[in-house]
């Protein structure tokens, strides 16, 4: 008997390989609609502080895109238009979230550096970022035309998902689709080269998060390798920290606040984060 791989699956305690299971299709469709409708409420009802609503809405869009890709790979359903709209929604929500992330990253870098950073120059950068964030909050992060565009894109994606028939999926089809995402992660890892560029690491992060979100969707419905899911989470977080540091350094340079001490500190942290990320990626893809 062939040895089972770590991705061998069962569904709800039953071996279902090769058997269509409409409930899995319902699960995928329901997840998409829940995330999309939650995003619509976040951006409409004002129950949550605006910055937190934007953060959660962006996370929803990333997960929706990953599941739409899973749906395409598993059921041969063209979801390119829905994914394009979700990507556009995420980009329209990015300004406020980017300002928040840069402030949080700067604060952590300052804590890690202790007294080694000149407070006046770093303080000027922090003030600039706080002013940018305050302006975005005061403006609601976007004007009425952007709000209307967001609503239009969300409505179109919801309409398309609702209109499509429920895909007939089974465990083997879904596992193969997740393995497609894993292979794309491997390809991104192989393209890092000896000196991984910031762009190559960012691309690897996108591939890792896609596989992570797809596995998270199927967790509890299809038995998969939990250790790999945890490792993907660690890698995604490290690559996210690397990206945050790179963006902060670029912002500091843009505002003429990249003093030598701050530059040294940021370069050191970027280098260390890159090393940790490569080690983690080697365990997953090497």
C-alpha positions, 0 to 999 in steps of 0.5 A: 500500500502506498504511503499517505502523503501529509496532504491526504484528506478526509471530509467530516470523518469520511474518506471522500476522494473521487466523490463529488460533495456539493456541501464543499461547494456550498462552504466555499460559496458561503465563505465568499459571500460572508466576507463580501457582505461583511466588507459591505457592512464595514464600509457602510454602517459606521459601527467600527472606528473607520481605521479598524474598519478599513483594516478588516475590509482589506483583510477580507479582500485578500482572503476573498481573492485567495478563495476565488483563485482556489475556486478557479483552480479547483472548478475551472471557473473564470474568476479573473473579473471578480479578483480584479475588482477585489484588488481594486477595492484593496488598493482604494483602501490602502492609504489609511492602512499604510499610514497606520502601519508606518506609525506602528513600525516606527514605534517598534523600531524606536523601542528596539533602538533605545537611545541610539536614535536622535529624537528630533529627526525621528520625532519630525517623521512621527509627526509627519506620519501622524498628520497624514493619518489625521488628514485621512481620518478627517476626510474619511480616507476617501471622497464620495466618488471613491465610496461610490466606486467601492460600493459598485465594485463590491455589489458587482462581486457579490452579484457575480458570486451569487449568480454562479452555480454552486461548484461541485467539489471534492477533497481531491480537487481542492487539495490539487488546487491548494498544491497549485498554490504551493507550486507557485510559492516554490517558483517564487522562492526559486526566483529569490536568488542569492540577493533577494530583492524587496520586490521578490520577497513581496511576491513570495509573501503574496504566494505564501498568504494565498496558500495560507488563506486557502488552507485556513478556509478548508481547515475543519472540512478537509484534513490537511497538514496543520504544521505547514499552515502554521509555518506559512503563517510565520513566514507571512508575518515575517515577510510582512514585517520586512515589507513594513520596514522597507516602506517606512525607510522609503517614507523617511527618505521622502520626508528628508527624515532618514538620518544616518542613525535611523538608516543604520537601524532600518537597514539592520532590521531589514537585513535581519528580517530578510535572513529570517524569512529566507530561513523559514521559506527554505523550510517550506519550499526548499 
